[in-house]
Amino acid sequence: MLRGTIVNEKFVRRFQELLDASAKLPWAQQQGGGPRYVPDGKWQGWATSSLSLISAVFGDHSPQANAFRTACNKARVGYEHEVTPLFSLFRSAKEDFDGGYVFNVELQVSGEVFGDFVGLARQSLTDGHKDVAAVLACAALEDALKRYAAANNLLVDGKTMTEVVNALKTAGLVAGAQKTLLDAMPRIRNLALHGDWAKLSEPDVASVLAFVESFLLTKFTP
């Protein structure tokens, strides 16, 4: 997992804030004995924030989010035996995140942003604006390749797209048909970003769009 990135730093901080908050929830004792409980509204607020964080990091339908959601639904009154499992599930999720046993959230967020660029590029191509579509698609692909390489500890700062592609291939991070198609991308990228429009065809642009969509789907989603 990438460390030091803005997105991950925010998640690290929020996990710690909620862990600290769990230790500060007020406990009350029933009159005449009985199990302790957290007053209504107190634990629910903490649990809602915790579920939101877990869903953002692991995915709304991940095992971590599903387990936490199920435990929340069972904790109707806020008795100790209902609330403490939430603490355990939250700590477990935090340990998975801290240990790097989770899809890189930086890539997930980046993939969503790149997806927007690809959508704009495809619409531009549909509207007959081949050159605009080419620039958007090629810029998205080049940035995606560099982010994916960096996430896998490859040093690609200041590298050309061809050098990034070669680094990914050498590391075995792209293979099969994706590897073969990727070989053609630097040429199209250079034509687009250098404004050599006469040598750039609509099929060229469509091929970049198809490739970047496939790349985002396979590399930028958990």
Rosetta blueprint (number, residue, H / E / L):
1 M L
2 L L
3 R L
4 G L
5 T L
6 I H
7 V H
8 N H
9 E H
10 K H
11 F H
12 V H
13 R H
14 R H
15 F H
16 Q H
17 E H
18 L H
19 L H
20 D H
21 A H
22 S H
23 A H
24 K L
25 L L
26 P L
27 W L
28 A E
29 Q E
30 Q L
31 Q L
32 G L
33 G L
34 G L
35 P L
36 R E
37 Y E
38 V L
39 P L
40 D L
41 G L
42 K H
43 W H
44 Q H
45 G H
46 W H
47 A H
48 T H
49 S H
50 S H
51 L H
52 S H
53 L H
54 I H
55 S H
56 A H
57 V H
58 F H
59 G L
60 D L
61 H L
62 S L
63 P H
64 Q H
65 A H
66 N H
67 A H
68 F H
69 R H
70 T H
71 A H
72 C H
73 N H
74 K H
75 A L
76 R L
77 V L
78 G L
79 Y E
80 E H
81 H H
82 E H
83 V H
84 T H
85 P H
86 L H
87 F H
88 S H
89 L H
90 F H
91 R H
92 S H
93 A H
94 K H
95 E H
96 D H
97 F H
98 D H
99 G L
100 G L
101 Y L
102 V L
103 F L
104 N L
105 V H
106 E H
107 L H
108 Q H
109 V H
110 S H
111 G H
112 E H
113 V H
114 F H
115 G H
116 D H
117 F H
118 V H
119 G H
120 L H
121 A H
122 R H
123 Q H
124 S H
125 L H
126 T H
127 D L
128 G L
129 H L
130 K H
131 D H
132 V H
133 A H
134 A H
135 V H
136 L H
137 A H
138 C H
139 A H
140 A H
141 L H
142 E H
143 D H
144 A H
145 L H
146 K H
147 R H
148 Y H
149 A H
150 A H
151 A H
152 N L
153 N L
154 L L
155 L L
156 V L
157 D L
158 G L
159 K L
160 T L
161 M H
162 T H
163 E H
164 V H
165 V H
166 N H
167 A H
168 L H
169 K H
170 T H
171 A L
172 G L
173 L L
174 V L
175 A L
176 G H
177 A H
178 Q H
179 K H
180 T H
181 L H
182 L H
183 D L
184 A L
185 M H
186 P H
187 R H
188 I H
189 R H
190 N H
191 L H
192 A H
193 L H
194 H L
195 G L
196 D L
197 W H
198 A H
199 K H
200 L L
201 S L
202 E H
203 P H
204 D H
205 V H
206 A H
207 S H
208 V H
209 L H
210 A H
211 F H
212 V H
213 E H
214 S H
215 F H
216 L H
217 L H
218 T H
219 K H
220 F L
221 T L
222 P L
